[in-house]
Amino acid sequence: MFSFSKRDFASLIFIAFAGIILFFWGLGASGLIDETPAKFAAAGRSMSVTGNWLTPISNGIPRFDKPPLIYWLMGLIYSIPNQSSWDPLGSFAARFPSAISSLLLMTILGETLLRWPQKKNNNQRRTAVVTALSFALSPFVMIWSRTAVSDALLCGTFGLSMLLQWRCYVKPRPNSWVYAWIVLGLSILAKGPVAIVLMMFSLFLFGLFQNDFDRIRRHIKPGYGLLIAMGISMPWFIVEYILEGNLFLKSFFGYHNFQRYTSIVNSHQEGIFFFVLMSIIASLPFTPLLILGLIKGSKEITKNFLKRTLKPSNSLLVFSISWLLSVFIFFTLSGTKLPSYWLPAIPAAAIIIGQAENFEVNQENNKSKLYNFCWCLSILFLFL
């Protein structure tokens, strides 16, 4: 880990400022135009008005689609005195959780790359900015960061938890492993048990590719960590079951989790290559660099798996590929497929893009030609 210089701090300020512009500019200028965001907003406003912060209620009907974190955050903004005077449409309050979670994740992405530049990186500030902007400029992130649903909140909390896991793996501090699991608990409260599955699958793949399960066990402590995450998230589920009974279990766990994964819901049937297409679209205009980064990472994984030569501090690319693959495999196996399911993989894709930008080249070899070709394609996609 490297200490911050003034130029590093200036780069981080630039990333945060760019995020504020991208995610908050005109956030409440238009109303909610779709049925689903309006239901989310109604449940959040209901908590603020009625004082019932346990059960989400939309138009008098309990809403068990998602856990309460998104509604709690919306309700807090609706509860600000005179909120209606500066947010007359109520859409800023409804979209705020999505925007703030994306801004926070974008900033932490940049900060992580500044503190832990990967091997042979001659300009970590440029790499950090490219990584942060490739996340923020993703078409999917731009859309869902301004939408009053819980997908961007899952992306933000899960992405932050994953970055904290890797940082703990690289440089463990006393009790630093706890923070990642606390944030995972919030991620469960944002979307449900899918956060646990993706986290554990990602860590398993990372341990396999890094050939270092022992260090993961010692420093990240998955067993104890799961207890912490469950301790944060489970009380709400237990209380809600006591209050609402089997209706809650059947709606949230039965329909919105188990049935959505094991069968096709609301005609959202897609082919097995659906998330290949989503990964291509979601990383525009930097998709060529994503492909280049995946090629580079695959070579590192193969070499490290055979010889175990990759130091923990240089393992971010391998970690990000493990993260991206876990999302890809898990949701490819899902019966119901939606574009928003790809959101948790976009921070990993951004890191891979940033590492491709740092591709080691010499001026007169094939690597240089490939690198320049990918950059030219990315610039072309930007103008298209």
Summary of the structure (lengths in Angstrom):
residues: 384
radius of gyration: 20.9
end to end distance: 38.7
largest distance: 69.1
contacts: 1323
relative contact order: 0.12
helix: 73%
strand: 1%
